[in-house]
Amino acid sequence: MDLESRNKSEERIDLINEMVFLTGLQEKLWKYHPNNKDKVDVVNEYAQLQMDIDGIERKIEKLNKAD
């Protein structure tokens, strides 16, 4: 494989990887999109994430005290 073919191949791979990344991001955002009839409530989702984070922090603190 010559250098030009290799560069085109690498560029193709890079573009495919970027498309996969952006498609994944688009799918994640669709969960919250106003046009999605089954959209997730951002305020409630944020509050749930905060509770999950707080719970994990408490578990870490408990483990640290046990050491």
C-alpha positions in Angstrom: 0.0 0.0 0.0 1.5 3.3 -1.0 1.6 6.4 1.1 -1.4 8.1 -0.6 -3.6 5.0 -0.2 -2.6 4.7 3.4 -3.4 8.4 4.1 -6.8 8.0 2.4 -7.5 4.8 4.4 -6.5 6.6 7.7 -8.7 9.6 6.8 -11.6 7.2 6.0 -11.1 5.5 9.4 -11.0 8.9 11.2 -14.2 10.1 9.5 -16.0 6.8 10.3 -14.9 7.1 13.9 -16.1 10.7 14.1 -19.4 9.8 12.6 -19.9 7.0 15.1 -19.0 9.4 18.0 -21.4 12.1 16.7 -24.2 9.6 16.1 -23.8 8.4 19.7 -23.9 11.9 21.0 -27.0 12.6 18.8 -28.8 9.6 20.3 -28.0 10.7 23.8 -29.3 14.2 23.1 -32.5 12.8 21.6 -33.5 11.6 25.0 -33.9 15.2 26.0 -35.0 16.8 22.7 -38.3 18.7 22.8 -39.6 16.9 19.7 -39.1 13.5 21.4 -42.5 12.5 22.7 -40.9 10.2 25.3 -38.2 12.8 26.3 -36.6 12.6 29.7 -37.3 15.5 32.1 -33.8 17.2 32.5 -34.6 18.6 35.9 -35.7 15.3 37.3 -32.8 13.4 35.6 -30.3 15.9 37.1 -31.8 15.6 40.6 -31.6 11.8 40.3 -28.0 12.0 39.2 -27.2 14.2 42.1 -28.8 11.8 44.6 -26.8 8.9 43.0 -23.6 10.9 43.3 -24.3 11.8 46.9 -24.9 8.1 47.7 -21.6 7.1 46.1 -19.8 9.9 48.0 -21.3 8.6 51.3 -20.2 5.0 50.5 -16.6 6.3 49.7 -16.5 8.2 53.0 -17.7 5.1 54.9 -15.0 3.0 53.2 -12.4 5.6 54.0 -13.3 5.6 57.6 -13.1 1.8 57.8 -9.5 1.8 56.7 
